[in-house]
Amino acid sequence: MGFLYVKPSKQMIIRYRYLILVGFVLFITACNMNGSSYELKEINPENPSIELSLAAKGNSMDSIRFDKSELRVREHTTIRLTLINESNDSSMKHNFVLVEEGSGPEVASEGVSAGMAYDFVPKSNKVLIKTSLLGPGEVCSITFTAPQKGNYDYICSFPGHAEKMAGRFIVE
């Protein structure tokens, strides 16, 4: 018995392309939901832009960390941040949460109450930007405008991770 091949019609191809586009938009939207004061409509195309990547590493609680302990950007820069979960242990889920300086432990603690449905990120004015929670091998990019000059922190808010997975976000 062989396989039957049916050549797709133009209408079928258009439907497939539409479904792929809708899926892509939903993925980007889920990755970019944040509830912060930063919205994509506020990004000014005239501003300088920068691409940053941040890798979540480690397969045990002893070895988890971000590959960078500090990120520096200029005020009003459009940032495209790509988070890469390099873990391969299925229990190692990670996110990126940009918070007011010194508020990381509080946000992480409140995130436990927010639960998995909210990616362990509380609704708080101390949270500026967040990605969705990524499983091992997953990658997510978000685009946002750098906040005003100052020092901020970033954490992974998955329960128990913030102490080891934290860094400084400096806006010059």
C-alpha positions in Angstrom: 0.0 0.0 0.0 1.4 3.4 -1.0 0.6 6.9 0.2 -1.9 9.0 -1.7 -0.6 12.5 -2.4 -3.1 15.2 -3.1 -1.8 18.5 -4.4 -3.1 21.3 -2.2 -5.2 24.0 -3.8 -4.4 27.6 -3.6 -7.1 28.1 -1.1 -5.6 25.4 1.2 -2.2 27.0 0.9 -3.6 30.3 1.9 -5.4 28.7 4.9 -2.1 27.0 6.0 -0.2 30.2 5.7 -2.9 32.0 7.7 -2.8 29.4 10.5 1.0 29.6 10.6 0.8 33.4 10.9 -1.9 33.2 13.6 0.2 30.7 15.5 3.3 32.9 15.3 1.4 36.0 16.5 0.0 34.0 19.4 3.5 32.7 20.4 5.0 36.2 20.3 2.0 37.7 22.2 2.3 35.0 24.9 6.0 35.6 25.1 5.6 39.3 25.4 2.7 39.7 27.9 3.8 41.7 30.8 1.2 44.0 32.4 3.9 46.6 32.8 4.0 50.2 31.7 5.9 49.2 28.5 3.9 48.6 25.4 5.0 47.9 21.9 3.2 51.0 20.6 5.6 53.1 22.7 8.6 51.9 20.8 10.0 54.8 18.8 11.6 53.6 15.6 13.9 56.7 15.7 15.6 55.4 18.9 18.8 53.4 18.7 18.3 49.7 19.1 20.3 46.8 20.5 20.0 43.1 20.6 20.8 41.3 23.8 20.8 37.6 24.6 20.7 36.0 28.0 21.0 32.2 28.6 19.6 30.3 31.5 22.1 27.6 32.4 22.2 24.6 34.7 20.4 21.4 35.3 20.2 21.3 39.1 19.4 23.9 41.8 23.2 24.0 42.6 24.2 24.9 39.1 21.4 27.3 37.9 22.5 30.7 36.7 22.2 33.3 34.0 25.2 33.5 31.7 25.5 37.3 32.4 25.4 39.0 35.7 25.0 42.5 34.3 23.3 44.0 31.2 24.0 47.7 30.3 22.0 49.8 27.9 21.4 53.4 27.1 18.2 55.2 28.1 15.4 55.1 25.6 17.1 52.3 23.6 14.9 49.8 21.9 15.9 46.5 23.3 15.3 43.1 21.7 16.1 40.6 24.4 16.4 36.9 23.6 16.1 34.5 26.5 17.5 31.0 25.9 16.8 28.2 28.3 19.9 26.0 27.8 18.8 23.5 30.5 17.9 20.0 29.5 16.3 18.9 32.7 12.5 19.0 32.3 12.1 20.6 35.8 14.2 23.6 34.9 11.8 26.3 33.7 13.1 29.8 33.5 11.9 33.4 32.7 13.3 36.9 32.7 11.7 39.5 35.0 13.0 43.1 35.0 12.2 44.6 38.4 12.9 47.8 40.4 16.3 47.7 42.1 16.3 45.7 45.3 12.8 44.2 44.8 13.9 40.8 43.3 13.4 38.8 46.5 10.0 40.4 47.2 8.8 39.9 43.6 10.0 36.2 43.7 8.2 35.6 47.0 5.0 37.1 45.7 5.4 35.2 42.4 5.0 31.9 44.3 1.5 33.1 45.3 0.8 34.2 41.7 1.4 30.6 40.6 2.2 28.8 37.4 -0.8 30.3 35.6 0.9 33.7 35.8 4.5 32.3 35.2 5.2 33.0 38.9 5.2 36.7 38.3 2.9 38.8 40.5 0.9 41.7 39.3 3.1 44.4 40.8 4.3 47.9 39.9 7.8 46.7 40.7 7.7 44.4 37.7 8.7 46.3 34.5 9.0 43.6 31.9 8.7 39.8 31.9 8.9 36.9 29.5 6.8 33.8 29.7 8.2 30.7 31.5 10.4 28.7 29.1 10.9 25.0 29.2 14.3 23.3 28.4 15.5 24.2 25.0 12.9 27.0 24.4 13.8 30.5 23.2 11.8 33.7 23.6 12.4 37.2 22.4 10.8 40.4 23.7 11.1 44.0 22.5 10.8 46.9 24.8 12.1 50.4 25.5 14.8 50.8 28.1 13.4 52.6 31.2 14.8 55.8 32.5 18.4 56.0 33.7 19.0 54.0 36.8 19.8 50.6 38.2 17.3 47.8 38.0 17.5 44.0 38.7 16.5 41.0 36.7 15.6 37.6 38.1 14.1 34.3 37.2 10.9 34.1 39.3 10.4 30.4 39.1 10.2 29.2 42.8 13.7 28.9 44.4 15.6 30.3 41.4 15.8 34.1 42.1 18.6 33.8 44.7 21.0 32.3 42.1 19.4 33.6 38.9 19.7 37.4 39.3 21.6 40.2 37.7 21.9 44.0 37.4 20.3 45.9 34.6 22.0 49.3 34.3 20.5 52.1 32.2 23.0 54.8 31.4 
